[in-house]
């Protein structure tokens, strides 16, 4: 029965969770799993892993095939039309994809062995993608026995796999060959062929038109175009170049058809692996009586999207709604639940107007968004910090125009990008710190020979670089005082001095700053002048340097937070954060070789209040990937951590980018933390409010009998873990935890039965538990 007197005794206990301010002032709160919302962007399916719950879309495609019921066994016939994708690389562990109605069903590799891609047959005529010279590519590119032609063939195959320009191979461009010796040469960049049920030949055109050409193939005479599918120019067409739309294709790679007239299109983006990914679109016509009616009434009913390995950054003027990856813009709406909160809205790379765009030639997996002189810039670097590139946004479009590039960890010698235009030198020890940069002096977005500048980096082996909010390029010189004699040590800054009349950023190489790093601020193990710092962030508005160091070349053990570093002349150490590095006694560390037993801090981000740390494998607190540990930037104590929740299948891939986290603050003081999700073809976006311990949980009701009390608390947060405590006297301050295992929140009310209620208990409380991580 309901006992109002007992309820009145418990009414004091209306709060859940302990804010740090509620604990003893001398001790910070014990770290716990911080309440947050686990959003993501870039993948139609959010659940990573390879178990029955996983639904992520694989990383990329180079072609698709469509199987109908007659092509499938009884188990899979119900999924027709069944889309099988082809790719050569995937980090989701699903291999090639197998999809139905926009959702993952199985692995494509189970079906690919029976599919011949790049060919189609109808009415006794077989059509293929052909080359004047058959590509000889079954070799390793570093094989010393390769001929020059074989090297060229491998490079061409790589270019075709990525969908990038074939201008370097003018004598071997692909064309469409018919088995009766007819051919089609009118397609700028054919990537796939397919016949529909009426015998029309569809050809994917990855050239400037970015659409599908539809041919009639007569018994004799030349095939001729009867229609096209997709806007001419694709995603790059006007009025807003780069704006996405159902018929604005980006990197067409394949097409297939369902028995009920469905048109299914596969795109990869350009470049397909490093900047695009997977884009499969299902179109359903309402009238299939003719080709014209079929095309006119086709509407997109499903779409399956995935991206490759990236971390994205936020437009700080958008209150977190603008999220930019290497070549795309996502729009985020945090009022919607995860999975519905992201949308692909723009493509920022135009390969036809700007063929020298570095994103077409090299991977830029990490993105920074910067505003310099009131103008918007995209900045990108690679997995290992080999180069840093700047792109200026074009007015009235989504496109970001290439405008500067700096080789940093890499010398740039031998690069295919801008080959024949950049300075060259011998790979000697004397040249080990020699680098070049490019700046688009005339503002046309193209690379010219006279636009290069040579400079030196502080250390040839350092991967410690950052681009601050003002566009200055920071370079890690060494964990020791700067030495004028050896031109080493300290931190170097290449100042960004503004933008020119074309909107291109300017840099002063004659004014490179070489700032000391006093040993008085460091631990003795960090004195070695030749030892480069591992990672860094510089907060320009507060003149704060955050510098990570450690005893391995990849993984950080501690972070120094140094105030007044660049401008004061007297830098001081605010605090030192111990990151809990633990290599389990190993020195030769490789992912998946015992790293699940190690704590390997890989990357960090920071704002003025907090430091955010991500890991190669398991986290400091959670024995699974995806943890982001949050520390106070005030004194270095661990506040708590974020981790993937049930909405992402408790799964995240590794962080293997040197800059694998980005963060922004919103108007309400909450934070957005973007994390690389290497293994699930997306980027994680955690929404965390430091002021929030969750909604206030009230004791909703109590019912008792002689043996027990049934307590109902609510509302609780789904997947958050709680503990129930009881005491006899509030004044005593002694609380007893009642539950043996943490209780999982439901999103609504949470019931707990106190079987020892006959004892003299008077007060109960519910508080956030230090959670036991679920098994992923």
Order of alpha helices (4+ residues) and beta strands (2+ residues): alpha-beta-beta-beta-alpha-beta-beta-beta-alpha-beta-beta-alpha-beta-beta-beta-beta-beta-beta-beta-beta-beta-alpha-beta-beta-beta-beta-beta-beta-beta-beta-beta-beta-beta-beta-beta-beta-beta-beta-beta-beta-beta-beta-beta-beta-beta-beta-beta-beta-beta-beta-beta-beta-beta-beta-beta-beta-beta
